[in-house]
């Protein structure tokens, strides 16, 4: 970066991750700043990462909630898949905790209510997040919480298949039945949400 991606001008990397990289960008015609996510360069040939990224695109494309990051566009360019999302200005709860910033209890409760609403919206529309943790919750400048990173999300009906085992997730935020048997359900997200609350209360 900087480089051009169709109608988008990429300006720089803002969030490297285990599966994807997120870049600050702008739509050249709409003059709107956005975030653009792509599979990490060293993982482009991985079919697992590719399928996970497709699921993330499809999940966000079907959902719209004020406590969830919003998808604007998805495109394929030069053989690569890209997901265009709203640009969030703020910090993850993990970063806030690591900097020992104080979050008042009343505000913390409001944050968790927002996360709970996002999880409820996911479940009502037939999806599981499966990676709820402090680094996947953004606290915006105005104090609004957004649940991000749907790279492990899947339709809840798929999780009910007898042979489905899901061991992917984050230790410490996965329920015992997932860690030991790979069993996931709506309860997996509820457990993760509760562990986030516990993590923040211990700061």
C-alpha positions in Angstrom: 0.0 0.0 0.0 -0.9 2.5 -1.2 -2.5 0.7 -4.1 -5.7 0.6 -6.1 -8.4 -2.2 -5.8 -11.1 -1.6 -8.3 -13.1 1.4 -6.9 -11.1 1.4 -3.6 -7.8 3.0 -2.7 -6.0 1.1 0.0 -3.9 3.4 2.3 -2.3 1.1 4.9 -2.6 -1.9 7.2 -4.6 -1.3 10.4 -5.2 -4.8 11.8 -3.1 -7.9 11.1 -4.8 -11.1 12.2 -4.4 -14.8 12.3 -6.4 -15.3 9.1 -6.9 -11.9 7.6 -5.4 -8.5 7.2 -7.5 -5.4 7.4 -6.6 -2.2 5.5 -7.8 1.4 5.8 -9.2 2.4 2.4 -11.6 4.8 0.7 -14.1 4.5 -2.1 -12.8 6.7 -4.9 -16.2 7.8 -6.1 -18.3 7.9 -2.9 -15.3 9.5 -0.9 -16.2 7.2 2.0 -13.6 5.7 4.2 -13.9 1.9 4.7 -12.0 -1.1 6.0 -11.0 -3.8 3.5 -10.2 -7.3 4.7 -8.3 -10.0 2.7 -6.8 -13.4 3.6 -3.2 -13.1 4.7 -0.7 -13.3 1.9 1.0 -16.4 3.4 -2.4 -18.2 3.7 -3.8 -17.4 0.3 -3.5 -21.1 -0.9 -5.2 -22.5 2.2 -8.6 -24.0 1.3 -9.6 -23.9 5.0 -8.9 -20.2 5.2 -10.7 -19.6 1.9 -13.8 -21.4 3.0 -13.8 -19.6 6.4 -13.5 -16.2 4.6 -16.3 -17.1 2.3 -18.5 -17.9 5.3 -17.5 -14.6 6.9 -18.6 -12.8 3.8 -21.9 -14.6 3.6 -22.6 -14.2 7.3 -22.1 -10.5 7.4 -23.9 -10.0 4.1 -27.1 -11.4 5.6 -27.0 -9.5 8.9 -27.4 -5.9 9.9 -27.3 -4.8 13.5 -26.0 -1.7 15.3 -23.7 -3.8 17.5 -22.2 -5.7 14.6 -19.6 -4.4 12.1 -21.5 -3.7 8.8 -20.5 -5.2 5.5 -20.6 -2.8 2.5 -19.3 -4.9 -0.4 -17.5 -8.1 -1.4 -15.4 -8.5 -4.5 -12.8 -10.6 -6.3 -9.8 -8.8 -7.7 -6.7 -10.2 -9.3 -7.6 -13.7 -8.0 -8.1 -12.5 -4.4 -11.3 -12.2 -2.3 -12.0 -8.9 -0.5 -14.6 -7.9 2.1 -15.4 -4.2 2.4 -16.7 -3.1 5.8 -17.4 0.0 7.8 -14.3 1.6 9.3 -14.4 1.4 13.1 -12.6 4.1 15.0 -11.9 2.8 18.5 -10.1 0.1 20.4 -10.7 -3.5 21.1 -11.6 -4.5 24.7 -8.3 -6.5 24.8 -6.3 -3.3 24.0 -8.2 -1.3 26.6 -7.6 -4.0 29.2 -3.9 -4.3 28.4 -3.5 -0.5 28.8 -5.2 -0.7 32.2 -7.8 1.8 31.2 -10.6 2.0 33.7 -14.1 1.2 32.4 -16.8 2.1 34.9 -19.1 -0.7 35.8 -22.2 1.0 34.5 -20.5 1.5 31.1 -19.2 -2.1 31.2 -22.7 -3.4 31.7 -23.9 -1.3 28.7 -21.0 -2.7 26.6 -22.0 -6.3 27.4 -25.7 -5.6 26.8 -24.7 -4.4 23.3 -22.6 -7.6 22.8 -25.5 -9.7 24.0 -27.8 -8.0 21.5 -25.4 -8.7 18.6 -25.2 -12.4 19.7 -29.0 -12.6 20.0 -29.3 -11.1 16.4 -26.9 -13.7 15.1 -28.7 -16.6 16.8 -32.2 -15.3 15.7 -30.9 -15.4 12.1 -29.4 -18.8 12.3 -25.7 -18.2 12.8 -23.0 -18.9 15.5 -20.0 -16.6 16.0 -17.8 -19.1 17.8 -15.0 -16.7 18.6 -16.3 -14.2 21.1 -13.3 -12.7 23.0 -12.1 -9.3 24.0 -10.0 -8.7 20.9 -13.2 -9.3 18.8 -15.2 -6.6 20.5 -14.5 -3.0 19.4 -15.4 -0.1 21.7 -15.9 3.0 19.5 -15.0 6.5 20.4 -18.6 7.3 21.5 -18.7 4.3 23.8 -20.7 2.0 21.4 -19.7 -1.7 21.3 -19.4 -3.7 18.0 -18.8 -7.4 17.6 -16.3 -8.1 14.8 -14.4 -10.9 13.1 -16.8 -13.6 11.8 -14.0 -15.8 10.4 -15.2 -18.8 12.4 -18.9 -18.1 12.1 -21.2 -20.8 10.7 -24.9 -21.6 10.3 -26.3 -23.0 13.5 -28.0 -25.8 11.5 -24.5 -27.1 10.4 -23.5 -27.3 14.0 -26.4 -29.8 14.6 -25.0 -32.3 12.2 -24.1 -35.6 14.1 -20.6 -35.7 12.6 -19.8 -31.9 13.1 -16.9 -31.3 15.4 -15.5 -27.7 15.9 -12.3 -27.3 17.9 -11.4 -24.0 16.4 -11.7 -21.0 18.8 -9.7 -19.3 21.6 -8.7 -21.2 24.7 -10.1 -19.6 27.8 -13.2 -18.4 25.9 -14.4 -21.8 24.7 -16.7 -24.0 26.8 -15.5 -27.4 28.1 -17.7 -29.4 25.7 -16.1 -27.7 22.7 -12.6 -28.1 23.9 -13.1 -31.8 24.7 -15.6 -32.9 22.1 -15.9 -30.2 19.5 -19.6 -29.7 20.3 -20.9 -26.2 19.5 -24.2 -24.4 19.7 -25.8 -21.1 20.7 -24.5 -21.9 24.3 -20.9 -21.6 22.9 -21.4 -17.9 22.2 -23.2 -17.4 25.5 -20.2 -18.9 27.3 -17.8 -16.8 25.4 -19.8 -13.6 26.2 -19.8 -14.5 29.9 -16.0 -15.1 29.9 -15.5 -11.7 28.3 -17.5 -10.1 31.1 -15.5 -12.1 33.7 -12.2 -11.0 32.0 -13.1 -7.4 32.1 -14.4 -7.5 35.7 -11.0 -8.9 36.8 -9.0 -6.0 35.3 
